[in-house]
Amino acid sequence: MFVVWEGMFAFSNILRGVGEPGYTLVAMIVGACLSVVAVPLLVFGAGPVPAIGIAGGFLGMGVGRLTSWMVMLYFVAAGRSRLKIRFRDLRPDPGIIWLLIGVASPVSAQIYLE
């Protein structure tokens, strides 16, 4: 669930960075509206939906965030955004990975040594 939560925020910031804040806004509104309905429904239950308590709040928020992420991905996949993602762009590049490890290693060591 953490991946969904943080992934949605990361993707929304990427869309804002390429100059598409409107798509992010629409996706966030859709997710928030779904969360407003899903959280009380799952926490307190209604009709055939059983009450699952505090876990329902977590699940309802997750459903809203996942929906926001899916709406943003739809805008990108449908070609409506300036952002173009190709499958070959998603392959890991060993050179960049080693560069990130080299940059992050001193900071990571400092955190572990404190």
DSSP file with accessible surface (Angstrom, degrees, kcal/mol):
  #  RESIDUE AA STRUCTURE BP1 BP2  ACC     N-H-->O    O-->H-N    N-H-->O    O-->H-N    TCO  KAPPA ALPHA  PHI   PSI    X-CA   Y-CA   Z-CA
    1    1 A M     >        0   0   91      0, 0.0     4,-2.5     0, 0.0     5,-0.1   0.000 360.0 360.0 360.0 -30.8    0.0    0.0    0.0
    2    2 A F  H  >  +     0   0  152      1,-0.2     4,-2.8     2,-0.2     5,-0.4   0.883 360.0  54.6 -61.1 -37.5    3.0    2.3    0.6
    3    3 A V  H  > S+     0   0  105      1,-0.2     4,-2.5     2,-0.2     5,-0.2   0.916 109.8  46.6 -63.7 -41.6    4.0    2.0   -3.0
    4    4 A V  H  > S+     0   0   27      2,-0.2     4,-2.1     3,-0.2    -2,-0.2   0.941 114.0  48.5 -64.0 -45.8    0.5    3.1   -4.1
    5    5 A W  H  X S+     0   0   70     -4,-2.5     4,-1.3     1,-0.2    -2,-0.2   0.956 121.3  32.6 -61.1 -54.9    0.5    6.0   -1.6
    6    6 A E  H  X S+     0   0   87     -4,-2.8     4,-2.6     1,-0.2    -1,-0.2   0.837 114.8  59.6 -74.4 -33.5    3.9    7.4   -2.5
    7    7 A G  H  X S+     0   0   15     -4,-2.5     4,-2.7    -5,-0.4     5,-0.2   0.892 103.3  52.2 -62.5 -38.2    3.7    6.4   -6.2
    8    8 A M  H  X S+     0   0    0     -4,-2.1     4,-2.3    -5,-0.2    -1,-0.2   0.935 112.2  44.9 -64.4 -44.3    0.6    8.6   -6.6
    9    9 A F  H  X S+     0   0   65     -4,-1.3     4,-2.1    -5,-0.2    -2,-0.2   0.909 113.9  49.8 -66.7 -41.0    2.3   11.6   -5.1
   10   10 A A  H  X S+     0   0   52     -4,-2.6     4,-2.0     1,-0.2    -2,-0.2   0.940 112.5  46.8 -63.1 -44.5    5.5   11.0   -7.1
   11   11 A F  H  X S+     0   0   19     -4,-2.7     4,-2.4     1,-0.2    -2,-0.2   0.884 110.0  53.3 -67.5 -36.5    3.6   10.7  -10.4
   12   12 A S  H  X S+     0   0    0     -4,-2.3     4,-2.3    -5,-0.2    -1,-0.2   0.906 109.3  49.1 -65.7 -37.2    1.5   13.8   -9.6
   13   13 A N  H  X S+     0   0   88     -4,-2.1     4,-2.1     2,-0.2    -1,-0.2   0.860 108.8  53.3 -69.3 -33.2    4.7   15.8   -9.1
   14   14 A I  H  X S+     0   0   85     -4,-2.0     4,-1.5     2,-0.2    -2,-0.2   0.935 109.7  47.9 -64.6 -45.0    6.2   14.4  -12.3
   15   15 A L  H  <>S+     0   0    0     -4,-2.4     5,-2.5     1,-0.2     3,-0.2   0.905 111.7  49.7 -63.3 -40.1    3.0   15.6  -14.2
   16   16 A R  H ><5S+     0   0  119     -4,-2.3     3,-1.4     1,-0.2    -1,-0.2   0.891 107.1  56.5 -62.9 -38.7    3.3   19.0  -12.6
   17   17 A G  H 3<5S+     0   0   69     -4,-2.1    -1,-0.2     1,-0.3    -2,-0.2   0.806 105.3  49.6 -65.1 -30.5    6.9   19.2  -13.5
   18   18 A V  T 3<5S-     0   0   49     -4,-1.5    -1,-0.3    -3,-0.2    -2,-0.2   0.386 127.7 -97.8 -90.2   6.0    6.1   18.7  -17.2
   19   19 A G  T < 5S+     0   0   30     -3,-1.4    -3,-0.2    -4,-0.2     3,-0.2   0.785  89.3 118.7  90.1  29.0    3.5   21.4  -17.0
   20   20 A E     >< +     0   0   26     -5,-2.5     4,-1.2    -6,-0.1     3,-0.4  -0.439  16.7 143.8-122.2  57.8    0.3   19.4  -16.6
   21   21 A P  H  >  +     0   0   79      0, 0.0     4,-2.3     0, 0.0     5,-0.1   0.799  67.6  65.7 -69.4 -23.0   -1.1   20.5  -13.3
   22   22 A G  H  > S+     0   0   40      2,-0.2     4,-2.5     1,-0.2     5,-0.2   0.897  99.8  49.5 -65.3 -40.2   -4.7   20.2  -14.6
   23   23 A Y  H  > S+     0   0   58     -3,-0.4     4,-2.3     2,-0.2    -1,-0.2   0.900 111.0  50.3 -65.9 -38.3   -4.5   16.4  -15.0
   24   24 A T  H  X S+     0   0    1     -4,-1.2     4,-2.6     2,-0.2    -2,-0.2   0.922 109.9  51.0 -63.7 -42.5   -3.1   16.1  -11.5
   25   25 A L  H  X S+     0   0  106     -4,-2.3     4,-2.4     2,-0.2    -2,-0.2   0.934 110.5  47.8 -61.5 -46.5   -6.0   18.2  -10.2
   26   26 A V  H  X S+     0   0   69     -4,-2.5     4,-2.4     1,-0.2    -1,-0.2   0.935 113.2  48.3 -61.2 -45.2   -8.6   16.1  -11.9
   27   27 A A  H  X S+     0   0    0     -4,-2.3     4,-2.5     1,-0.2    -1,-0.2   0.908 111.5  49.5 -63.7 -41.6   -7.1   12.9  -10.7
   28   28 A M  H  X S+     0   0   40     -4,-2.6     4,-2.6     2,-0.2    -1,-0.2   0.891 110.7  50.4 -65.3 -39.0   -6.8   14.2   -7.1
   29   29 A I  H  X S+     0   0   90     -4,-2.4     4,-2.6    -5,-0.2     5,-0.2   0.933 111.2  48.2 -65.0 -44.3  -10.4   15.3   -7.1
   30   30 A V  H  X S+     0   0   61     -4,-2.4     4,-2.2    -5,-0.2    -2,-0.2   0.942 114.6  45.9 -61.1 -46.1  -11.6   11.9   -8.4
   31   31 A G  H  X S+     0   0    2     -4,-2.5     4,-2.5     1,-0.2    -2,-0.2   0.903 112.8  49.8 -64.3 -40.6   -9.6   10.1   -5.7
   32   32 A A  H  X S+     0   0   54     -4,-2.6     4,-2.5     2,-0.2    -1,-0.2   0.918 110.4  49.8 -66.4 -42.4  -10.7   12.4   -2.9
   33   33 A C  H  X S+     0   0   77     -4,-2.6     4,-1.4     2,-0.2    -2,-0.2   0.920 112.5  47.8 -62.5 -41.1  -14.4   12.0   -3.8
   34   34 A L  H  X S+     0   0   64     -4,-2.2     4,-3.2    -5,-0.2    -2,-0.2   0.914 111.6  50.2 -66.2 -39.2  -14.0    8.2   -3.9
   35   35 A S  H  X S+     0   0   11     -4,-2.5     4,-2.6     1,-0.2    -2,-0.2   0.895 105.0  57.4 -64.7 -39.1  -12.2    8.3   -0.6
   36   36 A V  H  < S+     0   0  107     -4,-2.5    -1,-0.2     1,-0.2    -2,-0.2   0.865 116.7  35.7 -61.2 -33.1  -14.9   10.4    1.0
   37   37 A V  H  X S+     0   0   94     -4,-1.4     4,-1.4    -5,-0.2    -2,-0.2   0.900 119.5  47.8 -84.0 -42.9  -17.4    7.7    0.0
   38   38 A A  H  X S+     0   0   12     -4,-3.2     4,-2.7    -5,-0.2     5,-0.3   0.872 103.7  58.4 -72.2 -38.3  -15.2    4.6    0.6
   39   39 A V  H  X S+     0   0   36     -4,-2.6     4,-2.6    -5,-0.2     5,-0.3   0.967 111.5  37.8 -62.7 -54.9  -13.8    5.4    4.0
   40   40 A P  H  >>S+     0   0   60      0, 0.0     4,-2.6     0, 0.0     5,-0.6   0.900 116.3  55.0 -64.2 -34.7  -17.1    5.7    6.0
   41   41 A L  H  X5S+     0   0   64     -4,-1.4     4,-1.4     1,-0.2    -2,-0.2   0.924 115.1  37.7 -62.3 -42.9  -18.6    2.9    4.1
   42   42 A L  H  <5S+     0   0   32     -4,-2.7    10,-2.6    14,-0.2    11,-0.3   0.807 118.8  48.5 -80.5 -29.6  -15.7    0.5    4.9
   43   43 A V  H  <5S+     0   0   32     -4,-2.6    10,-1.4    -5,-0.3    -2,-0.2   0.951 129.8  18.5 -73.3 -49.1  -15.3    1.8    8.5
   44   44 A F  H  <5S-     0   0  161     -4,-2.6     7,-0.3    -5,-0.3    -3,-0.2   0.668 101.2-139.1 -98.6 -19.8  -19.0    1.7    9.6
   45   45 A G     << -     0   0   22     -4,-1.4     2,-0.3    -5,-0.6    -3,-0.1   0.274  15.3-156.0  76.4 154.9  -20.4   -0.7    6.9
   46   46 A A  B >   -A   49   0A  54      3,-1.6     3,-2.2    -5,-0.1    -1,-0.1  -0.874  53.5 -28.7-166.9 133.2  -23.7   -0.3    5.1
   47   47 A G  T 3  S-     0   0   79     -2,-0.3    -1,-0.0     1,-0.3     0, 0.0  -0.340 132.3  -6.6  59.3-127.1  -25.9   -2.9    3.4
   48   48 A P  T 3  S+     0   0  132      0, 0.0    -1,-0.3     0, 0.0    -3,-0.0   0.595 115.7  94.4 -77.9  -8.7  -23.8   -5.8    2.1
   49   49 A V  B <  S-A   46   0A  43     -3,-2.2    -3,-1.6     1,-0.0     2,-0.1  -0.738  73.7-138.8 -86.9 117.9  -20.5   -4.1    3.0
   50   50 A P        -     0   0   91      0, 0.0     2,-0.5     0, 0.0    -5,-0.3  -0.410  19.5-107.9 -75.3 152.2  -19.4   -5.2    6.4
   51   51 A A        +     0   0   63     -7,-0.3    -8,-0.2     1,-0.1    -7,-0.2  -0.667  36.7 175.4 -76.6 124.5  -17.9   -2.8    8.9
   52   52 A I    >   -     0   0   77    -10,-2.6     3,-0.9    -2,-0.5     4,-0.3   0.251  28.6-144.9-117.4  13.4  -14.2   -3.5    9.2
   53   53 A G  T >>  -     0   0   31    -10,-1.4     3,-1.4   -11,-0.3     4,-0.8  -0.259  65.7  -5.7  69.7-143.9  -13.2   -0.6   11.6
   54   54 A I  H >> S+     0   0  161      1,-0.3     4,-1.5     2,-0.2     3,-0.5   0.814 129.2  62.7 -63.1 -30.2  -10.0    1.3   11.4
   55   55 A A  H <> S+     0   0   56     -3,-0.9     4,-2.7     1,-0.2    -1,-0.3   0.840  96.5  60.8 -63.9 -28.8   -8.6   -1.0    8.7
   56   56 A G  H <> S+     0   0    0     -3,-1.4     4,-3.0    -4,-0.3   -13,-0.3   0.853 100.3  54.1 -66.0 -34.1  -11.5    0.2    6.5
   57   57 A G  H <X S+     0   0   14     -4,-0.8     4,-2.2    -3,-0.5    -1,-0.2   0.933 110.9  45.2 -63.4 -44.7  -10.1    3.7    6.8
   58   58 A F  H  X S+     0   0  124     -4,-1.5     4,-2.2     2,-0.2    -2,-0.2   0.933 115.9  46.5 -63.4 -45.4   -6.8    2.6    5.5
   59   59 A L  H  X S+     0   0   73     -4,-2.7     4,-2.4     2,-0.2    -2,-0.2   0.914 111.5  51.3 -65.8 -42.0   -8.3    0.5    2.8
   60   60 A G  H  X S+     0   0    0     -4,-3.0     4,-2.1     1,-0.2    -1,-0.2   0.904 111.2  47.3 -62.8 -41.5  -10.7    3.3    1.7
   61   61 A M  H  X S+     0   0   56     -4,-2.2     4,-2.7     2,-0.2    -1,-0.2   0.903 110.8  52.8 -65.4 -39.2   -7.8    5.8    1.5
   62   62 A G  H  X S+     0   0    2     -4,-2.2     4,-2.7     2,-0.2     5,-0.2   0.909 107.7  50.7 -62.6 -40.1   -5.8    3.3   -0.5
   63   63 A V  H  X S+     0   0   58     -4,-2.4     4,-2.3     1,-0.2    -1,-0.2   0.922 111.7  48.3 -64.0 -42.4   -8.6    2.8   -3.0
   64   64 A G  H  X S+     0   0    1     -4,-2.1     4,-2.2     2,-0.2    -2,-0.2   0.924 113.6  46.1 -63.5 -43.9   -8.9    6.6   -3.4
   65   65 A R  H  X S+     0   0   52     -4,-2.7     4,-2.4     2,-0.2    -2,-0.2   0.912 112.2  50.6 -66.5 -42.3   -5.1    7.0   -3.9
   66   66 A L  H  X S+     0   0   74     -4,-2.7     4,-2.6    -5,-0.2    -1,-0.2   0.911 109.7  51.3 -62.7 -39.6   -4.9    4.1   -6.3
   67   67 A T  H  X S+     0   0   40     -4,-2.3     4,-2.4    -5,-0.2    -2,-0.2   0.917 108.6  51.3 -64.2 -41.7   -7.8    5.5   -8.3
   68   68 A S  H  X S+     0   0    4     -4,-2.2     4,-2.3     1,-0.2    -1,-0.2   0.925 111.0  48.6 -59.2 -44.1   -6.0    8.9   -8.5
   69   69 A W  H  X S+     0   0   53     -4,-2.4     4,-2.6     1,-0.2    -2,-0.2   0.919 110.3  50.6 -63.3 -42.0   -2.9    7.1   -9.8
   70   70 A M  H  X S+     0   0   92     -4,-2.6     4,-2.2     1,-0.2    -1,-0.2   0.881 108.8  52.0 -65.6 -36.8   -4.8    5.2  -12.4
   71   71 A V  H  X S+     0   0   30     -4,-2.4     4,-2.1     2,-0.2    -1,-0.2   0.930 111.1  47.5 -64.5 -43.8   -6.5    8.4  -13.7
   72   72 A M  H  X S+     0   0    0     -4,-2.3     4,-1.8     1,-0.2    -2,-0.2   0.921 111.6  50.2 -63.3 -42.2   -3.1   10.0  -14.0
   73   73 A L  H  X S+     0   0   63     -4,-2.6     4,-3.3     1,-0.2     5,-0.2   0.868 107.1  55.9 -63.8 -35.0   -1.7    7.0  -15.8
   74   74 A Y  H  X S+     0   0  126     -4,-2.2     4,-2.7     2,-0.2     6,-0.3   0.932 105.5  50.9 -61.0 -47.0   -4.8    7.1  -18.1
   75   75 A F  H  <>S+     0   0   18     -4,-2.1     5,-1.7     1,-0.2     6,-0.8   0.900 115.9  42.1 -58.6 -39.6   -4.0   10.7  -19.2
   76   76 A V  H ><5S+     0   0   15     -4,-1.8     3,-1.3     4,-0.2     5,-0.2   0.940 116.0  47.1 -72.8 -46.0   -0.4    9.7  -19.9
   77   77 A A  H 3<5S+     0   0   89     -4,-3.3    -2,-0.2     1,-0.3    -1,-0.2   0.831 107.7  56.9 -67.5 -30.7   -1.2    6.4  -21.7
   78   78 A A  T 3<5S-     0   0   52     -4,-2.7    -1,-0.3    -5,-0.2    -2,-0.2   0.539 114.4-116.6 -78.2  -4.9   -4.0    8.0  -23.8
   79   79 A G  T < 5S+     0   0   43     -3,-1.3    -3,-0.2    -4,-0.2    -2,-0.1   0.661  81.1 122.6  81.2  15.8   -1.4   10.5  -25.2
   80   80 A R      < +     0   0  134     -5,-1.7     2,-0.2    -6,-0.3    -4,-0.2   0.615  59.9  70.1 -83.6 -13.8   -3.1   13.5  -23.7
   81   81 A S  S    S-     0   0    4     -6,-0.8   -62,-0.0     2,-0.3   -61,-0.0  -0.661  81.9-126.2-104.1 160.1   -0.1   14.6  -21.7
   82   82 A R  S    S+     0   0  167     -2,-0.2     2,-0.4   -67,-0.1    -1,-0.1   0.690  89.4  94.9 -71.6 -20.0    3.2   16.1  -22.8
   83   83 A L        -     0   0   29    -68,-0.0     2,-0.5     2,-0.0    -2,-0.3  -0.618  59.6-169.1 -76.7 124.8    4.8   13.3  -20.8
   84   84 A K        -     0   0  119     -2,-0.4     2,-0.5    -5,-0.0    -7,-0.1  -0.972   3.0-173.2-118.6 118.1    5.7   10.3  -23.0
   85   85 A I        -     0   0   76     -2,-0.5     2,-0.3    -9,-0.2    -2,-0.0  -0.960   2.3-173.2-114.1 125.1    6.7    7.1  -21.3
   86   86 A R    >>  -     0   0  123     -2,-0.5     3,-1.1     1,-0.1     4,-0.6  -0.818  35.1-117.1-111.8 155.0    7.9    4.1  -23.4
   87   87 A F  G >4 S+     0   0  181     -2,-0.3     3,-1.4     1,-0.3     4,-0.4   0.870 115.0  58.9 -60.5 -34.4    8.7    0.7  -22.1
   88   88 A R  G >4 S+     0   0  150      1,-0.3     3,-0.7     2,-0.2    -1,-0.3   0.780  98.3  60.6 -67.9 -22.5   12.3    1.0  -23.1
   89   89 A D  G <4 S+     0   0   79     -3,-1.1    -1,-0.3     1,-0.2    -2,-0.2   0.694  98.0  59.7 -72.7 -19.3   12.5    4.0  -20.8
   90   90 A L  G << S+     0   0  117     -3,-1.4    -1,-0.2    -4,-0.6    -2,-0.2   0.509  78.7 107.5 -89.5  -5.4   11.5    1.8  -17.8
   91   91 A R  S <  S-     0   0  179     -3,-0.7     2,-0.1    -4,-0.4    -3,-0.0  -0.535  80.1-108.5 -71.8 137.0   14.5   -0.5  -18.2
   92   92 A P        -     0   0  103      0, 0.0    -1,-0.1     0, 0.0     3,-0.1  -0.416  24.6-144.6 -66.3 138.5   17.1    0.0  -15.4
   93   93 A D     >  -     0   0   86      1,-0.1     4,-2.4    -2,-0.1     3,-0.4  -0.921   2.0-152.4-104.6 111.9   20.3    1.6  -16.6
   94   94 A P  H  > S+     0   0   86      0, 0.0     4,-2.5     0, 0.0     5,-0.2   0.861  94.0  56.0 -55.4 -35.7   23.3    0.1  -14.7
   95   95 A G  H  > S+     0   0   48      1,-0.2     4,-1.9     2,-0.2     5,-0.1   0.931 110.2  43.7 -63.4 -42.8   25.3    3.3  -15.1
   96   96 A I  H  > S+     0   0   95     -3,-0.4     4,-2.7     2,-0.2    -1,-0.2   0.897 111.8  54.1 -69.8 -37.7   22.7    5.4  -13.5
   97   97 A I  H  X S+     0   0   73     -4,-2.4     4,-2.4     1,-0.2    -2,-0.2   0.940 110.4  46.0 -62.3 -44.7   22.1    2.9  -10.7
   98   98 A W  H  X S+     0   0  179     -4,-2.5     4,-2.5     1,-0.2    -1,-0.2   0.876 110.9  53.3 -67.4 -34.1   25.8    2.9   -9.9
   99   99 A L  H  X S+     0   0  115     -4,-1.9     4,-2.2    -5,-0.2    -2,-0.2   0.939 110.0  47.6 -64.2 -43.8   25.9    6.7  -10.0
  100  100 A L  H  X S+     0   0  108     -4,-2.7     4,-2.7     2,-0.2    -2,-0.2   0.902 111.3  50.6 -63.0 -41.3   22.9    6.8   -7.5
  101  101 A I  H  X S+     0   0   77     -4,-2.4     4,-2.0     1,-0.2    -1,-0.2   0.923 110.4  50.3 -62.8 -41.6   24.6    4.3   -5.2
  102  102 A G  H  < S+     0   0   48     -4,-2.5    -2,-0.2     1,-0.2    -1,-0.2   0.886 114.7  42.9 -64.2 -38.1   27.8    6.4   -5.3
  103  103 A V  H  X S+     0   0  102     -4,-2.2     4,-0.6     1,-0.2    -1,-0.2   0.892 119.1  43.3 -74.4 -38.6   26.0    9.5   -4.4
  104  104 A A  H  X S+     0   0   47     -4,-2.7     4,-2.6    -5,-0.2     5,-0.2   0.717  95.2  78.6 -82.8 -20.8   23.8    7.9   -1.7
  105  105 A S  H  X S+     0   0   59     -4,-2.0     4,-2.8     1,-0.2     5,-0.2   0.918  92.3  47.6 -59.9 -48.2   26.4    5.8    0.0
  106  106 A P  H  > S+     0   0   82      0, 0.0     4,-2.2     0, 0.0    -1,-0.2   0.925 115.1  46.2 -61.4 -40.2   28.1    8.5    2.1
  107  107 A V  H  X S+     0   0   81     -4,-0.6     4,-2.3     2,-0.2    -2,-0.2   0.922 113.1  49.7 -67.6 -42.0   24.7    9.9    3.3
  108  108 A S  H  X S+     0   0   51     -4,-2.6     4,-2.3     1,-0.2    -1,-0.2   0.919 110.8  49.8 -62.4 -42.4   23.5    6.3    4.1
  109  109 A A  H  X S+     0   0   46     -4,-2.8     4,-2.1    -5,-0.2    -1,-0.2   0.912 109.2  52.0 -63.8 -39.0   26.7    5.6    6.0
  110  110 A Q  H  X S+     0   0  110     -4,-2.2     4,-1.1    -5,-0.2    -1,-0.2   0.919 109.3  49.5 -64.0 -41.7   26.3    8.8    8.0
  111  111 A I  H  < S+     0   0  107     -4,-2.3     3,-0.4     1,-0.2    -1,-0.2   0.924 112.8  47.1 -63.3 -41.8   22.8    7.9    9.0
  112  112 A Y  H  < S+     0   0  195     -4,-2.3    -1,-0.2     1,-0.2    -2,-0.2   0.826 111.7  51.0 -70.7 -29.2   23.8    4.4   10.1
  113  113 A L  H  <        0   0  150     -4,-2.1    -1,-0.2    -5,-0.2    -2,-0.2   0.653 360.0 360.0 -82.9 -15.5   26.8    5.7   12.1
  114  114 A E     <        0   0  171     -4,-1.1    -3,-0.0    -3,-0.4    -4,-0.0  -0.382 360.0 360.0 -77.7 360.0   24.8    8.3   14.0
